[in-house]
Amino acid sequence: MTTDSRPAGLDDAAADEAARAAGVRVQPVAGHIGAEIGGVGLAAGLDDAQVAAIRRAVQRWKVVFFRGQRLDHAGHVAFARRFGEPVVLRSRGGASPPDFPEIETTADRLELGGKFGMEHEEWLRRRRHTLLRGWHCDHGARIDPPAATILRAETVPPYGGDTTWSNLAAAHAGLSAPVREFVSGLRAEHRLGVGYQPRPGDDAYVRHLLDRQVASVHPLVRVHPETGERLLYVNGYYVEQICDLSRAESRAILDMLLDEATRAEYTVRFRWEPGSVAFWDNRATIHLAPSDDAHLGFPRTMHRVMLAGEVPVGVDGRPSEALTGTEPGRW
């Protein structure tokens, strides 16, 4: 078997030379995923060569990091527009800036404390009641999950609060050939709230989920629309069941695949600082938001812009199917 997950058609030497010519420094930080980018100030705007170099770095390394950036909301949106069309959510948290509908602010202690009758710690406990449940791509239950996410740190804890990403192309390449062949034709149901463990009795969040249910059937192996890579399209928070298998068979196979997808060698962990920006391919990665800072009492305020994505397509050329609550391009 092979663990070489480099995108087809991307010559590393040529890409590195083009980046250097554009003044962009790309420094890989882990073996399969993650690179820090220097030499650019995002607030000043980027020329076309710099945009192309960053795009290639995202394709190659799946998530890239910028430090010490002085982006405001307008600059954040302008940067995102160089790479795609920002998503405008119909509903955002109350901490989000009203004049920038493309930005969703995630301030856990502001948004989750007391929401649905749960304090922050209970909310995290019920969403991540197993070790793998927290791993997800953004809005994975949609028929067209975002292509990419750009997350900017405003306030972070002095310690704790790191985010971890895993490379789904490397995870697929690392499977044995018989398993790769087996999973290539399978499809799985992705449903909002699958990873949530309900409270005993009445649960306001369960009622919320039932009123706003979103579900789609996606291929278990997705073909990346830009690089042609095959991606092991699994996550712990949205995947309900592999279609046409019994629940017991599905659970065993999904557990095995998610274990593979989150192996340490396929991951990178990022220590946030104020002014840090992470830009990741939401099709080729899953990520794990931090759960080690809930007891510390420090604020953590992040601003997120997501780029519109396409309907996933499997190895057999079949696109995903919407089940409920979602249609392409409608947020």
TAZILIN-V76503 format. One line per field, one symbol per residue. ss: DSSP state (a for helix, b for strand, c for the rest). psi: psi as a letter, one per 20 degrees, with the letter a starting at -180 (. if undefined). A space follows every 10 residues. Layout:
# TAZILIN-V76503
ss->???
psi->???
This chain:
# TAZILIN-V76503
ss->cccccccccc caaaaaaaaa acccbbbbcc ccccbbbbcc caaacccaaa aaaaaaaaaa acbbbbcccc ccaaaaaaaa accccbcccc cccccccccc cccbbbbaaa acccaaacca aaaaaaaccc cccccbcccc cccccccbbb bbbbbccccc ccbbbbbaaa aaaaccaaaa aaacccbbbb bccccccccc cccaaaaaaa acccbbbbbc bbbccccccb bbccccccbb bbccccaaaa aaaaaaaaaa accaaabbbb ccccccbbbb bcccbbbbcc cccccccccc bbbbbbbccc ccbbccccbc bbbbccbccb c
psi->rqjokqppio ogggggghgg hjjppooqir hiqpqpprjq ohhiqqrhhg ghggghhggg ihpqppqkql pagghggggh hiiaoqqoqh prqiiqphin iippponghh hhoipkjqrg ghgghhhlir hihiprqpli iqhmqqhrpo pppgpqqhqr jqqpqqohgh gghiqqghgg ggihjqqqpp ppjhjpoqqq bpohhghggh hlppqroqqh oqppigijqp pnmqrihhpg qpqjqrhggg gggggghhgg hkqhijrqpp oqqpiqppoq oihjqqroqq jjjhihjqqo pqpppqppar pqprhjiprr ppgqjqqpio .
